Amino acid sequence: MSTAGGTSTANGPDTGDAGLAAAGGATGETGAGGTGRRTLLRGLPWLVWRRHRGAFRVGLLLTVAGCALFAYQRIGVMDYLNAHGVTPDSKGRLLMEFQDKFNELFSSDAQFLASLPALTAVFLGAPLIAGEQESGTIKLVTTQSVGRTRWLAATLGLPLALAVLCTALLTAAFTWLWSPAHELAMFGDWLGGGAFESTGPVLVSMTLFLTSCGIAIGMLIKRVVPAMAVTAVVAVVTSVIWTEKVRVHLGTLRNLVYPYHAHTPDVPRGAVRVDNWVSTADGKLFGYGTCSNGGKACLAEKGIVNRVDQYFDYSQMAGMQWLGAGFLLALTALVLGFVVWRARRRPL
């Protein structure tokens, strides 16, 4: 027999929260003896919050703690910059001194932010639908007064909205910390040092994409632990593909050309040097080590007269980030479209 509160039956899964929603109990009012208290959420959003409130609360607490930490760290960074300046000197002394003092700070912050998309996907995305399928509560909800479209809107909408809110706040706070020191922090390498994914829209869009993948994987596998494991693998593979194949193609490399035997000039302030070549007078490129042991005869034979350094300018960073974010958001829309399509047309 089931209890009056709609808890577990002798032969079935725990359907208490689903029962509340189906019976109209998920109205955002709870309490004993009919005396309830009003909450911000009602109906299905309240049910989604109730069933996943542990993950939601952890995410909100991490967001508050992270923003507070970044604000505190900025005090020390700004004090140092005000005393020593923000531009690296020609001998690199300021750059190395800054690394000794703040490199661990910025590296740890960037690593923490870089891990958030995968953690959100594994611990929020993968169990979101898979947990309902595994416990059986999804059948109770979707076979009563709640339609699948309404259920999907609440189940997907609230977690993804919270993911956007938390990551947007964190990336804004870290950008506030990093921007004044961008020429010094992480050796000034905003592309490979972690700042590219930790500032601007990339963190938010990557979180949405991986979380959507986790939701889709969980819906297909229908078991929480295997779905979490597969989602973790997908997150690692996505990170490798993004770093090795996608990121460097988001902008157009600029060339710094100078005579083969001349001193290597500096790239513009804030720029990130990506590759080095040697070239002919008409611009044909060869690998940087070409003719390194062949001497003047080899250079004359191939017509090599210049060296070419390729770099991304700091002014390109924002455009590259938004292009990458747009690409990730388009993939997110495709994944969520598949989730909605399958949930509405196939048994869950």
Residue, then its C-alpha position, 0 to 999 in steps of 0.5 A: m500500500s502507498t502512504a498518504g504522502g505518495t512515498s514508496t509502495a511495497n512493490g514499486p519505486d519511490t514516486g513521492d515527488a512525482g506523485l506530488a506533481a501529478a496530484g497538483g502537490a507541486t505548487g510551491e506550497t508545503g507544510a504540515g496540517g495544510t499550512g504551507r509556505r510560498t516559494l519562488l517556484r511552483g508546479l513542475p519547476w518546483l518538482v525539478w528543484r526538489r529532486h535535484r536541489g542537492a546539485f543546484r545548491v552545490g552549484l550556487l554555493l560554488t558560484v558564490a565562493g568562487c566570485a568572492l575568491f576572485a574578488y579577494q585575489r584581485i586586491g593583491v593583483m591590483d596592488y602589485l600592478n599599481a606598484h610595478g606596472v602592467t607591461p613586461d619589460s624587454k628583459g622579462r624580469l617583471l614577467m618572471e617576477f609576476q609568475d613567481k608571485f601569481n602564476e599558481l593563483f591564475s593557473s588554479d583559477a583557470q583549471f577550476l573554471a575549465s573543469l566546470p563544464a565537465l563536472t556539470a555535465v557528469f553530475l547534473g546533465a547525465p542524471l537529469i533524465a536517466g535518474e527519472q528513468e531508472s527510478g521509474t518516476i518518469k512514467l508516473v509523471t508523463t502518464q498522468s496530467v502532465g504532458r511530455t512537452r511541459w515536463l521536458a520544458a521544466t526538466l531541461g529549462l531550470p537546470l540549464a538556466l542555473a548552469v548559465l547563471c552560475t558560469a556567467l557570474l564566475t566567468a565575469a568575476f574571473t575576467w575582472l581579475w584577469s583583464p588588468a594583468h592579461e599581459l603578465a598572467m599565465f606568461g601572457d598566453w591568453l590562448g593556451g594558458g586557460a584564459f580563452e576558455s575561462t573568460g568571455p562566453v566560451l565557458v557558458s557555451m561549453t557548459l551548455f553543450l556538455t550538459s546537453c550531451g550528458i542529458a542526451i546520453g543519460m536518456l539513451i542509456k537510462r542508467v545513471v552511473p553508466a551515463m555519468a561514465v560515458t559523459a565523462v569520456v565525451a567531455v575529455v574527447t571534446s576538450v582534446i578536439w577543442t584544444e587541438k582542432v577547433r580553437v586555433h581555427l577560430g581566427t585568422l593568423r597574422n604574419l610577422v615577416y623579417p629577413y632570415h638573418a635578422h634579429t627576431p622582432d617582438v610581436p605586438r603587445g598582448a599577442v600570442r605567437v602560434d607558429n614559426w616558418v621560413s619563406t621565399a620572397d613570394g611568400k612560399l612557406f617552409g618548416y622552421g627547421t628547413c635548411s638549418n643544417g644545409g647552409k647558404a647553398c640550401l637557402a639559395e636553392k630553395g630561395i629562402v630569404n625570410r622568417v615568418d612568425q604567425y600570431f593572434d593579436y589580443s584584439q582578436m580574442a573576443g571575436m574568436q571567443w564569440l565565434g567559438a561560443g556560437f559554434l558550441l551553442a549551435l551544437t547545443a541546439l542540435v543536441l537538445g533538439f534531438v532530446v526533445w524529438r526522441a522524448r516526444r516520439r519514443p517511450l522513455 
